[in-house]
Amino acid sequence: MSEPSTEFDSPWKQLLEAYFEAFIAFFFPQASDRIDWTRPIEFLDKELQQVVRDADSGKRLADKLVKVYLADGSEAWVLVHVEIQSQPERDFAERMFQYHYRIRDRYSRQVASFAVLGDDRASWRPQTFDDELFGCRISFVFPVVKLLDYRSRWSELERSTNPFATVVMAHLKAQETRHNRRERQQWKLSLIRRLYELGYSAQDIINLFHFIDWLMSLPEALEQEFWQQVRQIEEEKRMQYVTSVERRAKQEGIEEGIQQGLQQGLQQGLQQELSLVLRLLERRLGAIAPELVERVRRLPLEGVEELGVNLLDFDSEADLRHWLDSQRLGASDRNI
């Protein structure tokens, strides 16, 4: 029997984006009380990528940089770092400090850095980074949530309607059942049933179902049993949410696969033709200005093929430029 691996990372990213207010309220209520949730939040993915692009990221999964407004009307940036890994990382606190000061230095913004730790070592709790040389000292402190601590607060999780209570329950049970997939199947089904009993909307049930399903992977035989049981639950509740999405996803997956195959074939043909034409141009004209090379790369497949025929008449870079200009004018005429 094949044992699919368990993912502890990717699903968090989608939930952070869908339920950011609930995330802050559940894990960092002291911050939630100071944020004006009536004003829109903004995810600053490009800004975060600029900061951490050259950093040694370790096993990061769902770092998020979010612009929020405070209750006093001022603007603030919140860095959320979710670290889901099986082993502690020695330089984690230093990395938190690096991200913090890089964002502050690059954008001149106040930044709050939060961390969620999903490892299973109770003693690993990095919350500070300290450094000192010749009396010059740095001390950086950041709030940390340890998911393992919620094992002793299970009844609190059961009473909560916050979606991240379900997230934590799924995470803990996925860890506990690594080596007992039958028990995992039972817990997975129990958590799915709980979604319906809490009265979530259809979209919330679907979102959280996907998180649980991704996190708590099962062998194929148990997976088939699980889906039969999910269908029974939906029949009992008269809520065909998950199973209807499953059927639609399968059909869309087939259609998307066909379309992607066609697109990949066309793209591969374009790249091969483009590579050949650029080599022929360089052989005939020598080094070509980067600006002209970029214009050639933007040509559609039929344009590249036509260039491959016409380049035999070129004697200089000016001929190539003139030909490209004529193509642009021709495209403008066709759009009239």
C-alpha angles and dihedrals in degrees: 000000000000117000113212115215122253119241116214097176129042100058091063093069095063093046093049089056095044098043108022094140091050090047093055093042092052101042105022108025092161088066095040091061091058098048122091100228092182089075122072121263123219128210109221100202096152092049092051092048090054090054101045100031094104097032125110095249102185111193101338115163116174112005109171132189111199132184113218136168121236126226090256091059098254124128122244137176122225122202111202115192117188112191114190111175139132096232131046117251118228097212098040096113091048090051090052088053092048093053091046097052094039091057092044092047097045098044104021092231134139108251133197114200120203129180133199115197120202101176122118100235108104095198096057106094112146108187105145141046116202130180131169137181127169092341094312106121137184122195118179120181124186133177115254132192119203112205090201089068090068091070087082091045098054095128088054090054091050092054095047123095093194108117090230090064086065090045092055093045091052092047094051094046091047088056094045095049099047091120100032110059094172090060088045090055090054093049092045091054091046091053092048091051088051091059091061094043092054091059097238119171119262092257093049091051091050093048094049092041090058090050093050093043092051095044098045102049119185136198113264097259093050090043091058091050089048093055091050089054092048089054089052091052092051091049090051092048093038088229113127095186109124100030093050090052089048092055092047092047092053092053093044089047091056093048093044091050091055092048093047091050091054093046093048091051092052092046092049091051091050093051093049092049092045093051091052094048093049091051091050091048092052091048091052101037105020121225112007126210111261090234091060092045089054091050090052091050090055093057118111119243094266090050092052090049091050091048089053089060098042099044090078087072095052119108100172144013087262089065090055091049091049091050092049091049090052090052091052092049090048091053090051091052091051091053094055 
